């Protein structure tokens, strides 16, 4: 329990007994709810009556907290905690023993709750759904959610990533159970092989399953589809979450998609058996077997004989290693054998062990083509089809597309099979411009492991590729002849080793603008290295480095060209929801898949906001010092440094710091200096600090008491008074002023959670008047409509929000460690306030990341001490920076434009100890050393220009992305008459109209537009973006340099 207490106390996390009651539970009595209403068979699934009707074991507690639905049900959740044995004061968990010794895997602990579901139809399938929220998980890949029905496993979540600071979001769990009797027992557990986990559970439902497959259409994370797949019509809402906890090395697990019951039968059992990395890891045996099935489809007109052998033997432990045992031999007979079970077939292999006497045609052969020429004169929708065996895996394959804004659909295949979506609508129109397949769609069947797709379906996909010049990406695959490779060794790596991965050849995806030879870690991503066996069809583009058990470099990814059918293959697990590495690597296959021509854009923004400028801060360490305020020399040091770092950044880069001012700090300094009566009033604004409130306290409108002193209604200090402070006067020189961006942080930094309209209005008006007096409002980079709320308070105070908006403040920053301040549907959208959640409608809340650079620190020693004391940090300041780099670079590679939070004390430079960050040495403020770390790492990995945005522009950037996504824009490709060139694209949207321009990225050159207007946007070496204005008609863009198609 020690870990939970540390997190709660140090990071402000709510403990069970301290949970904020945002909405009152509506308890109606358990007996009154015994008869479920509608199709839901679950009783008390929203926990309005606490844990009545449930049996529990371990640490299970009812909490009156707003749950997955915000405030629409009883607003109660269940907290479950799993704790390792050595952290428990008393053991209440079973420990299995073998031969008198306890292994790491045996030492798992869990907490669970179970309930009886009544009035079931025997033989019917039921969809079990609930939401879960990972509050705390200090170790990756050791804990997860499990659900059983009458003792039979019906689903598992992905293993949790590291979550040290609240920043994840509610995720949906899906499972399917078959009723063997009228009453069934549902059990939900949080289980750990090691480590600790704290999880909330909410909104359990049990409904009869009818759907067979799910398609979701999205370039956003919220989408609705009514597209029929066989007899299936589904409506889907997907909630995608990216990490919000800056400073931690990883964050939330892969997001989930709401899916139909049959289509989302989880393959987590496969992950349990074959890979401790769950959805983030390659399952060697399953992937090998499923890939064999995928590769055994007959290809009309050609036959391929495969020879080779592979073996995969690993060890498993609760620390994240993988236990895989498999061997395969492709001898041209189409059979494969893998330890575990056996199955005979004629020319196909789709189980964990198979042998056959027929001849197998490999996927390396070209699939049959229905057209005489590839895509001759065809049009192809540019939407990407993502195919996976479960929704978490599908989400992992689509997060990169979401980042770019590329339209995509996810297709989740049921264990017992699903019809493919229609791949084409005519012989000259294809429905998908690219296909991404994850883990060979491996599922566990009664006959063993195999692909959920049939041989005919694989053949159909390959034929579609050939007919329409569509490329395919394969992620988390097992090396084999179908990829022109063979495995090397048994897979890598457990928690004791790491193996680097890097690009060896980036020439096939130049618009990705990535650097070859730049290594990144594969920690947490199980993989099976490969070597190439068929150089005529296969090209290496990435490698694994030397590591334990691997004395030479091996192949990590390849591009195949099988007679014109092209595929890009990764031999590594995938987890962009938390992994820097996955976020880095995915840019390669996205640009290759689309040939650098897609609807969407890439912009890399790094914006650092400095709060509390003008006021002094009580320092954390050392204690006993006077409150600290930076000096003019610190500002000037940052001017010099900003010029230096921009000169070293890629062409097109722009970087500055943005200062958030509190004018009362200037007035405090000036009035204390005034000996001549210049200042009137003679005192700055002083008041007793308001009482503390809960973090998400929602104030009742019209309540509260004014704290400001009487008589302070209008800002009346003269410029002579405010100019007595030389620090504030420095900004009156235009050249100085325009070295930075500027916005308001309120006048006195009053906590606004329980503030009155009157006080809040004065906080805004006084600061606006002070900034006008000093000329700050005339800065080139001034945000007149923006605000950094003091300590991010007031965002559930309708009176405060109204006061902001009445005074022209319409954009404020939030805090990504607080899920209620982020858009729950899409991390690339802002949150818009509502009366229900915030007390007032219409305020734009921009997401913002915190960092491990603490507000009350001015030196490395200070922030290191606070990091160790409050955030379980360890090591040196360089370890702190390394931890911050892992999360921040992941955010930047995920194209998240959220600004980063710093404070004025962090800008102290003049007396600090010298430090070396990469190529730079000297005295650096905390802001400098943090920024140098991030910029230099991005420059090591990419050639992307990095740009800062002022606050108002950041808000507009988020608003524009939301408006664009809501237009449902689409792109289609047009090929030349002989199919050898991709010559044009056509842009459409709902009603062929959109309030914002639609970005279309092209690989190079320019375009001519028909039907609308365009604006070209070229930054540095990035591919050109064409901003297309839709005004009621489709717009066709003809490429000045048509793209040649490989055959």
N, C-alpha and C positions, 0 to 999 in steps of 0.2 A: 504493500500500500504506500510505501515511501515515495514511489515515483509519482503517483497521483497527487499526493499532498504537495510535493515540490511544484508540480505544474500548476496546481490551483493557486498556491500561495504566491509563487513567484511571477506567474504570467497573467494573473487576474482571471484565471479560469474558474468558472462557477463550480463549486463542489455540490454534492447532492443536497446537503442541508442548506446551501446558500443559493439554490437556483432561483432565478428571478421569476416571479409569477406574473407573466405578461397578460394572461387572460385567465379568468376564473374557471376552474373545472365545473362542468355541469353534471354533478353526480345525481343520478336518478334512482339509484338502488339496483343492486345486481339482479335480484329476482325479477324486477320489471323488464329486464333486458334478456331474459332467457330465450325468448323466441326471436331469432334473427329476422330482420326485415329484408325484403327483396331477395336477390340471388346470393347475397353474402351469408355463408354459413357460420361465420365467426361471431362469437359472443364476446362483448367487451374488448373488441380489437383495438379500440382507440384508448383503452385504459381509463375511461371516464370513472370507472369504479375501482381504480387502483389495480391490484393484482387478484381481485376476486375471480374465482374460476380457474386460477392457474396454480400449478405446483411448481416450486422453485428449488434450485440447489445452487450453492455457491453464493456469490454476492449479487443479489438482484434487489432493486429498490425502485419504488414508484416515485416519480418526480413531477410536480405540477408545473411543467415547463411547456411553452409553446413548441409544438412538434413540427413534423414534416409539412404540415398544412398551414403553418403560420398561426392563425387564430380561428380556424373554421370548425374544428371539432371540440372535443373536451379539453384540448390543450394539456394533455398529460403524456408523459413518455415513461418508458422503463429503462433504467440504467442497469447494465450488466458489466461486471469487472472480472477479468481473468488475471490472476497474479501468480507468478512462479512460486514454487514451494519455499524457496529460501527467503521470500519476502513476506510470508504469512506467519502470524503469531501462532496460529493453530492450523493444522492441516485438515481440510474438509474435502479434499479432492482425491480421487483414486489414483494410485500409482502402480502401474504394471511392472512386474519384475521378471527378469529372465536369468535363470541360473544364479540367483542371489544378487545380481548386480542390476542397477538401474541405468539405462541408457538415456541419452539426451532426448531422443524421440519419445521414450516411455514417460518422461517427466512432464507431460502436458497437464495443464489444469484448465478448468472451464467453469462457467456459470451458465445455468439454463433455466428455462421456464417451459412448462408444457400444459396443454389443455385438451379437453375432449371435444371434438367436432361431431355434432349429432345430425341425424336425419339425412344421411348420405344415400346416394343411389349406388348400390353395389355394382362394381365394374366400371363406373364412370370415372373420368379423369377430372381432377380439380386443380385449379391454379391457386397456388399459395403465394401471396405477395405481401411484403411489408417494407417499411423504410428503415434504414439504419444510418447512424451518424457516428463516425469515429472521432471521439473527443481527444483521445490520447493513445499513442502507440510508439514507444521509444525505440523499437527495433523492427526493422523491415522483414516481411515475409515469414513471420512466425505465428501470427494470430489471424483468425478469420471467423466469419459467421457460418454456422452449419444448421441445416434444418432436416429433421427426420419425420416420417409419417409411419406410425406403428413400428418404429425401430428401423425403418428403411430410409437411407439417405435420399433426399429429394433435391438437394442443391447445396452449393457452397458459394460464398462470396469469394472474390479475389482476396489473396492475403493482403493485410493492411501494410501500407508503406509507413515510413517514419512520420509521425504526427506529434510534434512537441508543442506547437502553438495552435490554438483553434484557428482553422482556416479552410477546413474541408466543407462539405455540404451534405445534405441528405441524399442518400443513394437508394435505389430501389432494388430489392431482392426478389427474384422470381424462382419458383420451383413448381414442379408438377407431381401430383400424387394420384395413384389409382386406389379407389375405395374398395377394400376387400370385404368390408362389412358395414353395417349401418352406422356405426360409430367409429371414429378414428382418432388417434392421439397425435397431435402436432407438437413437436418439441423444437424450440429454437435455442441454440447455444452459441456462446462465444468461447472458442477454444484456442489455446496457445500451445505450441511446442516449446516455446521459450519466450521470454519477455513478458510484457504486460499490455493489457488493453482495457480501455474504458469506452463503452459504446452505448448509445441511446437506441432504443427500438420504438417504433410507432406505427400505428395504422395497419394492423394485420388484417388481411382479408382472405377468405377461402371461397372461391366461386367455381362453378362448373366450367371446365375448359372446352372450347369449341374450335378455336382457330388453329390453323396448321402452320402458318408462317407469317412473318412480319416484314413489311417493307416500310422504311421511314425515308422521307425525302427531306433533305436539309442542306442548306449552306449556313444554317444557324443551329443552335442547339434546341430550339423548340420548333416542332414541325407537325404537320397533320397530313396524313395520307389516306386517300380513299381508293387507292389503286388496287384493283382486284388481282390476286394471285390465285389462280385456279378458282376455288369457291370462297376465297378469303377476302374480306374487306376489313381493314384495320385502321383505327385512329390512334396515333402515337404521339406522345409527348416525351421528348428526351431532355434530360437535365444534365448538362455538362458542367463539371466543376474543375477549375484549375487551382493550384495551390494558392493559399492566401497568407501563409506563414513565412514571411521572409526570415532568413537566418537559419532555417532548418534545411537539412540537406535533401530532404524529399518531402513529398506531401501526399495529398489525397490519392486514393487508389483510382483505377480507371473508372470513369463515370458510367452509370448504367442508363439503359434505355427502357422505357416502358414498353413492354412487348406482350404479345399474346402468349397464352400459357404453353401451347404445344411447341411453338417456335423457340421458346427460350429455355427449354430443358437444358440445364447447365452442364457443361463439360468439366466442371470443377473436380469431379471424381477423377478424371484423367489427370488433371493437374496434381491432385493429391498423390496418385499412384506413381506418376512418372516425373514430376518435377515439383520441388518444394517452392519454386518461384511462382506457382499458380499461373495466372494469365500473363504474367510478365516473363515467363520462362519457356524455353523450348523443351518440349517433351519428346525426348529422343525416340522412344519406342513408338509412341502414338504418331508423332510426325512422320517417322519413317514408314510406318504401316499405312497411314492415310495417304502419304505421298505416293506410296506404291500403288494404291488404289487410283489415285488421281492420274498417275502416269501410265496406267495400263489400258486406257481407253484406246480403242482401235482407231487408227487414222487412215481414212480411205485413201487408197492409191499408194501407200508406202508402208514399209514394215521396218522396225528397228530391233536389232538384237542387242541386248544389254549384257555385259559381263562385268563382274566386279564383286567385291565382298565388303562388308562393313560389320563392325562390331561396336557395341556400346555398353560398357559396364561402368557403373558409377556407384558411389556410396551415398547414403542419405543420412542426414542428421537434422535435428531441429533448428540448426543454425542457418539453414537455407541451402544446403547442398542438395543434389538431386540423385535419386536412386533409380537408375535406368538400366535395364538389361535387355539387350536385343541384338540379334545378329541377322543379317540378311545376305542372301546370295542370289544375284540375278544372272542366270546362265543362259538366257535366251528362251527359256521355257515358259517364262511369264510367272514363275513361282517365286515366292520369297518365304523365308523361314525366320521366325523371331521367337525367342524363348518366351514361354508363357502359355500359349494355347495353339491349337492347330486347326486349319481349315483347308480343304481341298477345293480347287477351282480350276476351270479351264481358261487359262490365259489371263485371269485377273487376280489381283491380290488385294484384299481389303480387310484383313483381320490381323491380329497380333502375330499369328504364325500361319503361313500359307504355302502350299506347294501346288503346282499345277503342271499338267503335261502339255498344255496348249502353247501356242506361240503368242507372245505378247508384243503388241506394237506400242512403243514408247511415245510419251508426249514429245520427245525430241523430234519425232517425225511430224511433218506438217499435217494439220487436220484438213479434212475435206473442205473445199471451198465451193460455195454455190455460185460464185461469180467468175466470169472469165478473167477479169482483172480485179485486183484488190480495190474496193471502194470506188470503182470507176464512176465518176459523176455523182457520187453519193453525198448525202448530208448525214452528219452524226451529232446527236446531242452530246455536249461536253460533260454532262453529269457523270460523276464517278460512282460505280457500283462497288460497295464494300460487302464482302461475303464472309461470314464467320459462323461458328457453331453456338455462340452465345452473345448476349448483348454487351457484356463488358469487353469482350474481345473485339467486337465490331466497333465499339467506341474507341478502343485503342488504335484501331486502324484509320479512324476518321478525324481524330483530334487535329492533325496537321492540316487537313482540308478545311476544317472549321477555322483555324487560325488565319488562313489565306482568304477565307470567304468563298471557297470553291464549292459549287453545288454538288451534293452527293446523296446517295441513297444507301441505307444499310439493309442487308438481307440476311436475316438470322435463320439458319436452316435447322429444322427439327431433327432430333436423333433418328426418328424413323422416316425421315425424308420430307422434302417440300418441293413443290414445283418451282422451277426457276421463274423469275419475272420475265415478261416478254423482252427479249434482247433486241428485237427490231420490229418496226411497225410496217415495213415494206421491204422489197428487195433493194431499195435505194435509200433507206433511212434507218440508221441505227439509233438505239435509245441510250447508249452509254458510250462515253468517250474514253473510258479507262476502267480497269477492273483491279481491285485489291482483294487478295485472298489471304486469310490468316490461318496459320497452323494446319494447312490442308483441310480445314474444317473437320478436324479429328474428333470423333465421338466414340464412346464405349457402347458397343452393341453386344447382344447375347453371344455372338460368334467371336467377339474380341474387338480390338481397336481397328477402326477404319474411317474413311471419309464419309461424311453424311451425304455427300453427293454421289450419284451413281456414275458408272462409266459413261453412259449416254449423256449425262449432264456435263461431265468434263469435256466430252467430245463436242457438245454443242457450244460450250464456252470457247474452246479452241477454234472451232469453225467460225464463230462470230468474230474473233480476233482477226482471222485471216480475211474474212469477207469485207471487214470495215476498217482495216488498218488500225486496230485498237490494241494498245499495249496492256500488259498484265504485270502486276507486282505481287510477288509471293513473300510473305513475312513469316518468320519463325518456322522455317522449313528444315528438314533433315537432309543432309547432303546425299545425293544418289545419282544414278545414271540419268534419270529424267531431268536433272539439272546440269548434266555434264561434269559431275563431280563425284567424289567418294569421301566418306568421313575420315577424319584423322583423329584417332584417339576416341575417348569415351565421353567427351563433353567437359565443359568448364564453366564456372568455377564454384567451389564452395566458399564459405566465408573466410577461409584462411588464405585465399589467393585471389589475385585479380589478373586480368589479361586485357591489354589495351586493344582498341580497334581504331583504324584510321583508313582514309581513302587512299588508294594507290593510283587511281586514274579518274579524273573528274571531267574528262573531255566529252563524255556522253550526256552530261547535264550541265553545260556551261552557265546557264542562267541561274542555277542554284548558287553560284558565286561562292563556292566552298573551297577550302584549301586542302590540297593533298598533303599527306604525311602528318597531319595534326592529330595526335592521339587523344582519345577520351577513354574513360574507364568503362568496363562492362560489369562493374559490381552490381549484383542483384539481377542480372540478366543472363540466365542460363543459355549456353550456346554450344553448338557442335562444330568445331573447325573442319575445314574441308581442303581438299586438293582437287585440281582440275584434271579430268581424264579425257576430255574431248575439246581440244583447243580450236577445232574447226567451227564449233557452234557456241563456245563459251569463253567469256572474257571476264577476268578478275577486275573488280573495281574497289574492293576494300579488303583489308587483311586484319588478322589477329596477330598480336605481338607474341614474343617469347614469354613464357610463364611456367609455373610449376607443372611439370609433365609435358611441356611443349618446348623443345629445344630449338625449334626453328619456327619461322613465321608461317601462317596458314591462311587459307582463303576464308573471308567473312561474308562476301557478297559477290555475285556474278550477274552478268547480263547474258542471256541466251538469245540467239537468233536461229530458230528452226525453220528454215525455208520461208522466211518472212514473218513467222509468228514470234513476237518478241516478248521476253519476260525478264524482269528484274527480281533477283532472289536474295533474301536475307537469311542467313543461317544463325539467327539470334532472336531471343525473346524480345518482347516489345512492351513498353510501359511509358508512353509520353505523359501520362498524368503526373508522374513524379520524376522520371528519369531525364536528366540532362542529355544523356547519350541518345536516347530515342528521339528526343526533340531535335537534336543535331542531325542525326542520320536521315530523318524523314524528308528533309528538304531535297535530298538527292533523288529519291524515287518520285517525289511529287513533280519535280521539274522534268524528270525523264518521262514519266507517265503522260504528262500533258504536252511534251515537246516544248515546254516553255511558253505555251500559248493557252491561257486560261482566263476565266472570269474570276477576278480577285486581285490581290495586291500583296506586296510585302513592304512594310515600313518598319524600321527599327528605331524605337524611341527610348531614350534614357533621360528622364527628367527628375532632377533632385530638388526637392522643396525644402527650404530652411525655415523652420518655424521659430517664433519667439524673438525675431530680430528687434532690437531696441530695449528689450527687458533683460534683467539679470536672472541667473539660474543658481539655485543652491546645488552644489556639487555632491555627487555620490562618494567620490574618493579623491583626495584625502578629505577626511571630515574636519570640521572646525574652521574652514576657510570662509572668507567673505563670499557673498553671492557673486557669480562670475558673469562678466559681459565682455564679449570680444572688442577689440580695438581697431582703429583705422588701419593699422599695420597688417592686421589679419585680413581685412577686406582687400587691401592692395596686393597682398601675397596671392590671394585667390584670383585676382585679375591677371596677374602674370602667369599663373598656372593654367588658367582657362585658355589663354592664348597658346600656351605650350602644348597642351593636350590636343587641342583642335588641329594644330599643325602636324601632329603625328597620326591623327585618325584618317581613315580612308577618305578619298575625295568625295565631296558632297556633305561631309559631316558638319554639324553645328552643335555646339554644347555651351550651356551656361547654367549657372545656379539661379534658382528663383527664390527670392526673399519674401517671407510672409511677416509683415510688420505689425507691431503693437505700439501705437503712438504714445500711450501713457508712459511707456518707459522713458521716452525722450522728455516728457513733461516732468516726470519724477526727477530726473537728473537736473533739468534746468531749474526747477523750483527750489531744489536743495542748494544749488549754486547761487541763486539770486539773493543779492544783498542790497539791491537798490529799489526794490518794489516794482521791477519791470513786469513780473508775472502777476496776472490778475485773471482768475483767482490765484492766490498765493500757494495753494496746494494742488497737487495732482489728484486724481480720483482714487480715494481709499474707501474700503468697506470691509466689513467682516465677511470672511469666506463663507459661502453657502454650505449647508450640510451635504455630505456625500449622498449620492443615490446609487441604486443598482445600475449596472452597466447599460442595460437596455430599458431603463425606467421610462415609462410613457406618462407624461404630465397631463393632468386633466386640464382642459382648456379653460382659460380665465382664472386659474388659481395662481398662487404664489405671492410673494411679497417683494417689493422693490428693495434692492440692496444699495444702489447708488446713493450717495449723499444728496440731500435736498439742495436745490439751487443750481445744480448742474444740468441745465436743460439744453443749452446751446454752447458749442465750442467757442470760447472767447479768448484764449491765450493768443498773444500777439506773435508775429514772426520773430520779433526780437527776443521774446521769451523762449520759444521753441528752438531758436538758433543758438542758445547758450551752450548746448551740448555739441561739442565738435564732431562727435560720431554722426549724429543726424545731419549736421550741416554738410558733411562730406557728400551727401546725396544731392545737395542743391546744385552741384556742378554737373552739367549735362553729360560730360564725358564719363564721369564716375557713375552717374545714375544708369547710363545705358550699358554698362558692363554686365548688368544683371537683369533678370525679369523680376516683377514685383506684383504683390497682391496683398490683400488685407487679412489679418489674423485676429480682428476685433481690436478695440482700443485698449482694454485693460486685461484681456485674457480671462474674463469671468467664465466660470463653469455655467453652461446654459441649459443643463438638463431640467432644472426647475425654475428657470428665469422667467420673469414677466415679459410681456410684449414691450413695455415701456423701457425696461433696462436693456433688453436686446436691441431695441431700436437705437438707443443712445450709443451702445457699443459700436454699431455700424456707422451712424451719422458722425460721431466724434472722430472716428478713424478716417472716414472719408474726408472730413474737413482738414484734419492734420496732414494727410497725404497731399491734399490740394495746396495747403499752405507751403509745404516744402517742395512742391513741384513733382512729387513722385508720380502723381496721376498723369503726368505728361511723358513718362518714360515710353520709349519705343515698344517695350515689352511689358506694358502694364495691363493687368486683367481687371477691368472695372466691374465685371459682373461675377467675380469669383471670390471665394472665401475659404480659408482653412479654419474651421471651427475650433475654438480652443479645446485642446484635449479631445477633439472629435465629439463634443457634447452638443446637445440641442437637437439631435436628429430624430428624436421622438417627442419633441416639444412643438406642438402646432403653433403656439403663440410665438416662439422664437423663429420658426420657419416663415411665418407670415411677416414678421418684422424684417427678416432678411429680404424677402421678395418685394415687400413694399418699398424697400430702399435700393432696389435694383440688383440685389444679389440672387442669382438664379442657379449658380453652379457652385457646389461645395465638394470637398473631398471627404471620403469615408475612411474606413479602416478595414483592410482585408482579413484581419484576424477575427472580425465579427461578421459571421455569415448573414445576419439580418441587414447588413449594409451593402450587400452585393446582390446583383441581379441573379436570381436563382435559376434562370433559364439559359443564360449565355454570359460567359466571362468577358466577352468583347462588347457587351452592352452596359450602359450605366443603369443605375437604379433610379426610378422616378418615385418620389414620395407620394403616399396616399394618406387620406384621413385615417383609415383603419390602422395602418402600420406606423405612421409618423405624425399624425395629427393635422396634416395639411397636405393638399395636393400640389403636384407640379414641380417640385424642386428636383433638380438633377444632381444625383450623388455619384461622383466619379470614384471608382475603386482606387485605393492607394496602398502600396506595400510598406510595411514597417521594415526596419533593419535591426541588426545586432549592434548598431551604434546608438547608444542610449542617450536620451535627451539631456541627462544631467552629467555628462562626461565631456572633458576637454582634452584628455590624453589617452594614449593606448592603455596605460596601466589602469586607468579608471574604468573604461568600458570593458576591458578584459575581466577585471574583478567582478563587475556587475554581471557580466555574461556567465561567469562560473557560478556565482552565488544564486542567480535567479533562473538560469536557463539550462542547467546541467551541462554547461560548457566545460571543456578541459583543454589544457595545453597552453599555447602562447597566443599572442595577438595574431600571428600568421595562421594559426588553426582557426581562430574566429573568422578571419578573412576567407579561408578555404571553405568553411561551412557556409558563409554568406554567398560565396561564389557559386557553389553548387545549386543553390536555389535561385539566385538572381540570374545567372546565365540560362538556367532552364526557362525562366520567365521571358527573357529576351529572345531566346531561340523559339519560344512559343508565340512570338510576335505580340506579347502583351504590352500595351502602352501605358499601363498604370504608373503614375509617378512614385517616387520613393521619398520617405519621410526622414528628415534630419532636423537638427535644432541648432540654434546660434552657437552654443558652446562647442559644438562639433567642428566649428570653423577656426578654432584657435590654432595658430601655426607658429607664432613668433618665438616661443620658448620650448617647443616640443623637441624630443629626441629625434635625431635623424633616422631614417629608415630606407630600405631599398625594396622597391616593388618592381620586379621585372627589370626593365631597362632604366628605370628612374631611381635616383638616390637623392636624399636631402631631407630637410625638415618638411613634413607633410602633416596637415590637419587630418583628423579622422575622415572628413569628407573626401579629402584628396586621396588618401591611401585606399579607401573603399572604391572610389571611382576609378582610380588607376588600375586596381585589380580587375574590375569588370570590363573596362574598355580594352585593356591589353589582352584579356582572355578572348573577347569577341574578335579582336584583330588576329589572334592566333588561329582561330577557327574559320573565319570568314573574311570576305572583302566587303562586307556590307557597310555603307555609310550609316552613321549613328547620329540622330538628331534629337535635340530638346524641343519641347513645345511649352509655351506659356500656358497657364492654367485654363484660361477661357478657350484656347485652341484645343487643349486636351479634351475638355468637355464636349466641344463641337465634334471632335474626331469620334468620340464614343457615340454621340447622338447620330452622326451620319452613318456609322456602321449599323446601328439599329434600324434606321430608316431604310437603308439599302436592303437589309435582310428581309424586312417586311414587304418590300416590293416583289420579292420572289424572283430575282433576276435569273435569266438562263442564257446559255451560250450554245451555239451549234457550229460545227465545222463543215466547210464545203470543200470537196476534193475536185481536182481537175478531171477532165473527161477521161483521161487514161489512168486515173488513180495514182499517179506518181507524185503529185504535189498537193499539199494542203494550202489552198490559195486564199481563203476568206473565212470570216466568222460572222455570225449574225447574233445580235444582242436583242433579247426580249425581256419582258417583265409582265406582271399582272396589269392588264390594260395597256401594255406597252408605254407605261408612264411611270415616272419615279421622281420624288421630290429632291433627290440627290443624284449626282452623276454616278454611273456604273463603271467601276474600274475593270479594264481588260488589259492583262499583261501580255506583251508580245516579245518574242525572243530578241529581235533586233529590228533596225530600220524604222519604217513609218507605215502609216495606213492612209487610205482614202476612204471617206465615209459616204454612205448613201442612205438617206432617210433621216439623218439627224446631224448633230454637231459633236465635235470631239475636242479635247484639249490634251496635248501630250505632256507627260511628266517624266523627265529623265533626271535621275539623281546619281552622280558618280558613275560607277561601273554597273549599276543595277539595270536590269532589263527595263525598257520603256513601258510606262503605264499610260494607256489611253483612257481618259475619262469621258465616257459617252453620255450625252444628254438624250434621254428618251422623251419624246413629246407626242405620243399617241401612235407611233408606227415603229416597227422593227428597224434597227440600224445595222447595216451590213458594212463591215470593215474589210477592205481588200488589202492584203499584205503586199508591201513593196518588194519583199523578199519571200516568196512562197517557200514553204518548208518541204524539203525532199523526203520521200517516204522510202524506207529500206525494204527490200524484198529478199 
